[in-house]
């Protein structure tokens, strides 16, 4: 925790995110059909898609089970979507083994107690501004944005800027029509 978060960002090659409270604001709209609707930020979606296009790994580890969430993330190019994770650390450890990754190169963003163990193991632990106090106390970086309001864009943009990859005119210009936001 003594190393400044900016130097930690320079080593990040993989981003892992929770969904509810990170990619969403944590609220759920209950429809009369029993369906549950969540809102996701378009700027977060753009940043996820850009990071994938630039060669970064993106994964999701969530206790939620919404197939609509999976469809949205798959549509953005996120293939490693782990829903219904009752033990996030177990899923995280398996993910590291599967892809031969080092925890030091991973940024994980979570907002609540189920994220605590994974946040304790990664190279850069991050959370949204409205995360639980126990989570904030162990994070290297607390975004100024709340969950679902651009905190994912914030951490991806910071990492890409530190690594000199945020703005590439060959990606951000004539090819913008390829993005699904």
C-alpha positions in Angstrom: 0.0 0.0 0.0 3.0 2.3 0.3 3.6 2.4 -3.5 1.8 5.2 -5.2 -1.1 4.0 -7.3 0.2 5.8 -10.5 3.3 3.5 -10.5 1.1 0.5 -10.0 -1.0 1.5 -13.0 2.1 1.2 -15.2 2.1 -2.6 -14.6 -1.6 -3.3 -15.3 -2.4 -5.6 -18.2 -5.7 -7.0 -16.9 -8.8 -5.3 -15.5 -11.4 -7.2 -13.4 -14.6 -5.7 -12.3 -17.6 -6.5 -10.1 -21.0 -5.5 -11.6 -23.5 -4.3 -9.1 -22.2 -1.1 -7.5 -19.3 -0.8 -9.9 -20.6 -1.1 -13.5 -24.1 -0.2 -12.2 -25.2 2.1 -9.4 -26.3 -0.8 -7.4 -30.0 -0.2 -7.9 -32.3 -2.8 -9.5 -35.6 -2.0 -11.1 -38.2 -4.7 -10.5 -40.6 -5.2 -13.4 -44.1 -6.8 -13.0 -42.7 -9.8 -15.0 -40.2 -10.5 -12.3 -37.3 -9.3 -14.5 -34.7 -7.1 -12.9 -33.2 -4.1 -14.8 -29.9 -2.6 -14.2 -28.4 0.5 -15.8 -24.8 0.7 -17.1 -22.9 3.8 -18.1 -22.1 4.3 -21.8 -18.7 5.8 -21.0 -17.7 2.7 -19.0 -18.7 0.6 -22.0 -16.6 2.7 -24.4 -13.5 2.4 -22.1 -14.0 -1.4 -21.7 -14.2 -1.8 -25.5 -11.2 0.4 -26.1 -9.1 -1.5 -23.6 -10.0 -4.8 -25.3 -9.1 -3.3 -28.7 -5.7 -2.2 -27.3 -5.0 -5.8 -26.1 -5.9 -5.6 -22.4 -7.7 -8.5 -20.7 -11.0 -7.6 -19.2 -12.9 -10.0 -16.8 -16.0 -9.7 -14.7 -16.6 -11.5 -11.4 -20.0 -11.0 -10.0 -22.3 -12.7 -7.6 -25.3 -11.6 -9.8 -26.7 -13.9 -12.4 -28.3 -11.5 -14.9 -28.1 -12.8 -18.5 -28.8 -9.3 -19.7 -25.6 -8.2 -18.0 -23.7 -11.0 -19.8 -25.2 -10.1 -23.1 -24.3 -6.4 -22.7 -20.7 -7.2 -21.7 -20.3 -9.8 -24.4 -21.5 -7.2 -26.9 -18.7 -4.9 -25.8 -16.2 -7.7 -26.4 -15.8 -8.9 -22.8 -15.6 -12.7 -23.0 -14.5 -13.6 -19.5 -17.8 -13.0 -17.6 -18.2 -15.0 -14.4 -21.7 -14.6 -13.0 -23.1 -16.3 -9.9 -19.7 -16.3 -8.2 -20.5 -17.2 -4.6 -16.7 -17.3 -3.9 -15.0 -14.5 -5.8 -11.5 -15.5 -4.6 -11.9 -19.0 -6.0 -13.0 -17.6 -9.4 -10.1 -15.1 -9.3 -7.5 -17.8 -8.5 -8.9 -20.1 -11.3 -8.8 -17.1 -13.7 -5.1 -16.5 -12.9 -4.2 -20.1 -13.4 -6.2 -20.4 -16.7 -4.5 -17.4 -18.3 -1.1 -17.7 -16.4 -1.5 -14.2 -15.0 0.3 -12.6 -12.0 -1.9 -10.8 -9.5 0.6 -7.9 -9.5 -0.5 -7.0 -13.1 -4.2 -6.9 -12.3 -6.5 -4.0 -11.3 -9.7 -5.2 -9.6 -12.5 -2.8 -8.8 -15.1 -3.8 -6.3 -17.4 -2.0 -3.9 -18.6 -4.2 -1.2 -17.6 -7.0 1.3 -17.7 -9.9 -1.2 -14.8 -8.1 -3.1 -12.5 -7.8 0.0 -10.4 -10.9 -0.5 -9.8 -10.3 -4.2 -9.0 -6.7 -3.6 -6.4 -7.8 -0.9 -4.5 -9.8 -3.5 -4.2 -7.7 -6.6 -1.6 -5.2 -7.8 -4.0 -2.4 -7.8 -7.2 -2.4 -5.7 -9.7 0.2 -6.7 -13.2 1.1 -5.7 -15.9 3.6 -6.5 -16.5 6.7 -4.3 -19.6 5.1 -2.7 -17.9 1.8 -1.8 -18.2 0.3 1.7 -15.8 1.8 4.2 -14.1 -1.6 4.7 -13.4 -1.7 1.0 -12.1 1.9 0.8 -9.7 1.2 3.7 -7.8 -1.4 1.6 -7.9 0.2 -1.8 -4.9 1.8 -3.5 -7.3 4.1 -5.5 -10.8 5.4 -4.8 -12.4 6.8 -7.9 -14.1 10.2 -7.6 -17.0 8.6 -9.5 -19.7 6.5 -7.8 -20.6 3.1 -9.0 -22.4 3.2 -12.4 -21.4 6.8 -13.1 -18.1 6.4 -14.8 -15.8 4.8 -12.2 -14.8 2.0 -14.6 -14.0 4.6 -17.3 -12.0 6.5 -14.7 -9.6 3.6 -13.8 -9.2 2.3 -17.4 -8.5 5.8 -18.6 -5.9 6.4 -15.8 -4.1 3.2 -16.6 -4.0 3.8 -20.3 -2.9 7.4 -19.8 0.0 6.3 -17.5 1.0 3.7 -20.1 0.7 6.2 -23.0 -2.1 4.4 -24.7 -5.2 6.5 -23.9 -5.5 8.5 -27.1 -4.4 6.9 -30.4 -5.8 8.8 -33.4 -5.8 5.5 -35.4 -8.3 4.1 -32.9 -10.2 7.2 -32.0 -11.2 8.7 -35.3 -12.2 7.0 -38.5 -12.8 3.7 -36.6 -15.3 5.1 -34.1 -18.1 3.5 -36.0 -16.8 0.1 -35.0 -17.5 0.7 -31.3 -20.7 -0.6 -29.8 -20.7 1.6 -26.7 
